[in-house]
Amino acid sequence: MLDDQPLGRPVPPLTRSLGVMGVLFLTLSVATPASSVFVIVPGMLQVAGTGAIWAMVLAGIVCVATAFVYAELSSAWPAAGGEYVAVAQTLGPLAGFVMLGVNVFNNLFFPPVAGLGISAVLSTVWPGLPTVPVAVVVVTGATLIALLQIRVNAWVTGLFLLGEMLALAAIVALGLADRARPVGAMLLHPVMPSAAALVPASPAAIGLATSIAIFALNGYGAAVYFAEEMREPSRLIARAILASLVLTLVFEIAPTVALLVGAPDLHGAVTADDPFGLLARMRGGGWTADAIAIGVVIAIVNAIIACILACARFFYGTARDGSWGRPLDRWMAMIHPRLGSPWVGTLIVGGVGVACCFLPLTLLLVLSGTGLVAIYAGIAVAALVGRLNGATAHAAYRMPLFPLAPVATLIALGYVTWTSWLDPAEGRPGLIMTALQIAASAAYYVLVLRRRGDWRVHVPEVTDDRPERL
């Protein structure tokens, strides 16, 4: 326990009961490859057509660089607070709290956004499902599951993950069963939709699709939120992060390539709102398509559970650091004596998610902003500064070819920011909202926390207990 808390008393620690596999299950569930494939990849296809393959490859290179950054920083500071802890330790408390503030929006709004999207996925199986009631039921159920012991949740998300992988495997099998065009030709001569025809894919279109693909592949860094429930996190957390990225790349790129290889009508596939469901219905029939749609819903539900778990632990870390004042800090730092979970924090996160289900989806998306860009940029700068001033010298994992990874990440984020600003409908409002989040977080730190004088990031010591682990 820590004895110098702003709460005025020691904060009970989380129970270390997870191994690499348990953290990997939870992290992959946050990354949710099936949801990305069915929800985000169609937008890439509409932008770049078969150029989406190059976009996925380029985004994969960027994500590998960012994963190396996550791995080194998480190895140095394996704390439930995640990114803001590393930024505060290297760039100072103001930068750390700004990162914390951006992450509040990034974490809180995913469960309601995902819950509101379930009805759309299920519309082909059960038309007319009410959107808001379904979202409320799903987020409420996910919250109750998230109250259980972390090892139980690791098994639950692992089983759900199996259903998700089966749905993706079915898409790969259906696409490769009758190949209509070779991969090599699509790589050498990528085409994109234009009106009723296919034209050569432009570098700008592939670049825009790459920025979308970076968001689709995100989630591997969530492993750090479970670091305080992991055995030997300094040594093992990097394995969970890197393994999660590799599996996410495989499970998102393979179905995308299979669709483009096997689609009978390439133009129809790259312009469809649900190209994977269309392929499943054409090749496997209605029952197969319905089963795959249910698999996607399982993936979304699984992601909501995992995100509530991660978000509750993030807020546990912020409460331990005295971020919000009593009694909120005291509530969110409470650990259930039998389940070992931050149960009040979990209920608060779930309650906010349920309340947000009643807000318009477009508003939630705007409020979410482009926080991922700010978070990636923050940790990239933290990795550079941490190496230069020696703050990360104690890390058990050291990224290869430093400073290539953080520099590549910052260059890619600069391009994403530029392309987002050129999109006045969605990208620019997101950037403006993120800028407002940064400004509000900085103001809160300067006007409240710095005057109070007791906000300090804590990194718990790793104990030598050896409970059964997954």
Buried (B, 14 or more C-beta within 10 A) or exposed (E): EBEEBBBEEEBBBBBBBBBBBBBBBBBBBBBBBBBBBBBBBBBBBBBBBBBBBBBBBBBBEBBBBBBBBBBBBBBBBBBBBBBBBBBBBBBEBBBBBBBBBBBBBBBBBBBBBBBBBBBBBBBBBEEEBEBBEBBBBBBBBBBEBBBBBBBBBBBBBBEBBBBBBBBBBBBBBBBBEEEEEEBEEBBEEBBBBBEEEBEEBBEEBBBBBBBBBBBBBBBBBBBBBBBBBBBBBBBBBBBBBBBBBBBBBEBBBBBBBBBBBBBEEBBEBBBBEBBBBBBBBBBBEEEBBBBBBBBBBBBBBBBBBBBBBBBBBBBBBBBBBBBBEEEBBBBBBBBBEEBBBBBBBBBBBBEBBBEBBEBEBEEBBBBBBBBBBBBBBBBBBBBBBBBEEEBBEEBBBBBEEBBEBBBBBBEBBEBBBEBBBEBEEEBBBBBBBBEEBBEBBBEBBEEBBEEEEEBBBBBBEBEEEEEEBB
